[in-house]
Amino acid sequence: MHAMQYEITLPADHDMGIIRDRVATKGHLLDTFPGLGIKAYLIRERGEHAPVNQYAPFYLWATPQGMNSFLWGPGFQGIVRDFGRPEVQHWTGLAYEEGPASAALPRTATRHRTAVAASVAPADAVGAGLDESRRLAQSPGAVATALAVDPRHWELLHFTLWEHTAPEAPGERFEVLHLSAPERERLTEGRQW
């Protein structure tokens, strides 16, 4: 599993209805994309628990071929054409869990990134991250949660989809406009090694 996200920060006065319309008309195009476990079409709106207007889709890829097909294919080229080339963040998957609300359509998502201090053994940080991921996955209203790591910058990432308003917790909160999940069943539950 690979996690990937790009963030398109928009002007403070940007009409977010434009992004909502874009997702409403184009979101379904990835509903059958090979290799894609989950794509959550995420936005943050300035003043709604966020300092900026942002379109920030988040992906969990079941295969690296699917991720590569998207990045070098027409879908991502449309993003580049319309918004410029965003920095694509990516993390190696460590764990994935379905939550008690796994059958629900998610309304919100949370993303929490944590730097692993140089004084902490990577295996200890990952162990603590796995414990937190299991706790999140068991939370009422959790649809699914993923834990991933960027070993270049030693950053852990927790990403959770919620069927209701995201609980108060550290990290960023997003609204989910659409969920494409053509190969969600291929995202292996539990630890990824």
BELBELLIN-V230823 format. One record per pair of residues at least 12 apart in sequence whose ideal C-beta (glycine too) atoms are under 7 Angstrom apart, sorted by the first residue. I is the first residue (numbers start at 0). J is the second residue. D is the distance in Angstrom with one decimal. If there is no record, write none. Layout:
i = (I/I)
j = (J/J)
d = (D/D)
This chain:
i = (0/0/0/0/0/0/0/0/1/1/1/1/1/1/2/2/2/2/2/2/2/2/2/3/3/3/3/3/3/4/4/4/4/4/5/5/5/5/5/6/6/6/7/7/7/7/7/8/8/9/9/9/10/11/11/13/15/15/15/18/18/19/22/22/22/26/26/26/26/28/29/29/30/30/31/32/32/32/32/33/33/34/34/34/34/34/34/34/34/35/35/35/35/35/35/35/36/36/36/36/36/36/36/36/37/37/37/37/37/38/38/38/39/39/39/39/39/39/39/40/40/40/40/41/41/41/41/41/41/41/42/42/42/42/43/43/43/48/55/57/57/59/59/61/61/61/70/90/90/90/90/91/91/91/92/92/92/93/93/93/93/93/93/93/94/94/94/94/94/94/94/95/95/95/95/96/96/96/96/96/96/97/97/98/98/98/98/98/98/99/99/100/100/100/100/101/101/103/103/104/105/105/105/105/105/105/106/106/106/106/107/107/107/107/107/107/107/108/108/108/108/108/108/108/109/109/109/109/109/109/110/110/110/110/110/111/111/111/111/112/112/113/113/114/114/115/115/115/124/125/128/128/129/129/131/132/132/132/135/135/140/140/140/141/141/142/142/142/143/144/144/144/145/160)
j = (36/59/60/61/92/95/186/191/60/63/66/89/91/92/58/59/89/90/92/145/147/156/158/58/60/66/87/88/89/55/56/57/58/88/56/85/86/87/88/53/55/85/53/54/55/82/85/51/53/52/53/54/52/45/52/52/42/44/52/42/54/176/40/176/177/40/176/177/179/74/74/179/179/181/181/65/69/179/181/65/68/60/61/62/64/65/66/68/182/58/60/61/65/179/181/182/59/60/61/180/182/183/185/186/58/59/178/180/183/56/58/179/56/57/105/108/160/175/178/56/175/176/177/55/56/57/108/173/174/175/54/173/174/176/55/171/173/172/173/108/158/145/186/182/185/186/87/147/148/149/156/147/148/150/145/147/191/125/128/129/146/147/148/191/129/132/145/146/189/190/191/145/186/187/188/132/133/136/143/144/188/143/188/136/138/141/142/143/144/139/141/140/141/142/162/142/143/142/162/178/142/160/161/162/175/178/161/162/163/175/161/164/165/172/173/174/175/158/159/160/161/165/173/175/159/165/168/170/171/172/156/158/170/171/173/157/168/169/170/154/156/154/155/153/154/153/154/155/155/148/146/155/146/190/157/144/146/157/157/159/161/162/163/159/161/160/161/162/160/157/158/159/158/175)
d = (6.8/5.9/6.7/6.7/3.0/6.0/5.8/5.9/4.4/6.2/5.6/6.1/6.6/6.0/6.9/5.7/6.6/4.4/6.0/6.1/4.0/6.3/6.6/4.4/6.5/6.3/6.2/6.9/4.6/6.1/6.8/4.6/6.9/5.1/7.0/4.0/6.5/4.9/6.8/5.6/4.3/6.6/6.5/4.5/7.0/4.9/5.7/5.2/5.1/4.2/6.5/6.8/6.9/5.6/6.5/4.9/6.3/5.4/5.9/5.8/5.0/6.2/4.7/4.3/5.2/5.4/6.9/3.7/6.7/7.0/6.8/4.1/4.8/6.0/5.1/6.7/6.8/6.8/5.6/5.5/7.0/6.0/5.6/3.8/5.4/1.6/6.7/6.6/6.5/6.8/6.3/6.8/5.3/6.5/5.4/5.9/4.3/6.1/4.2/7.0/5.3/5.4/6.1/4.2/6.9/4.5/6.7/4.9/5.7/6.0/5.0/4.3/6.7/4.8/6.8/5.6/6.3/5.3/5.6/5.4/6.8/4.4/4.3/4.8/5.9/5.7/5.8/3.9/6.9/6.2/5.6/6.5/5.3/6.2/6.8/6.9/5.6/4.9/6.5/6.8/6.1/5.7/5.9/4.5/3.9/5.8/7.0/3.4/5.8/4.9/5.1/6.1/5.6/6.8/6.6/5.1/5.0/6.2/6.8/7.0/4.5/5.7/5.6/5.5/5.7/5.0/6.9/4.3/6.4/5.2/6.0/5.0/4.8/6.5/5.8/6.4/6.7/3.4/6.8/5.3/5.8/5.3/6.3/5.1/6.8/2.9/5.4/5.8/6.4/6.4/6.3/5.3/6.0/5.1/4.1/5.7/6.2/5.7/3.8/6.4/4.6/3.8/5.9/6.0/4.7/6.0/6.6/6.2/6.1/5.8/4.7/5.8/4.2/6.3/6.5/6.1/6.1/6.8/6.6/5.2/6.7/6.8/4.5/5.5/5.0/4.7/6.2/5.2/6.9/5.6/6.8/5.3/5.5/5.0/7.0/4.6/7.0/5.3/3.1/5.5/5.3/6.8/4.8/6.5/5.6/4.1/6.8/6.2/6.3/6.8/5.2/4.7/6.5/6.5/6.4/5.7/4.1/6.3/6.4/5.1/5.2/5.0/4.8/5.9/6.3/4.0/6.3/5.6/5.1/6.8/6.8/4.2/4.8/6.7)
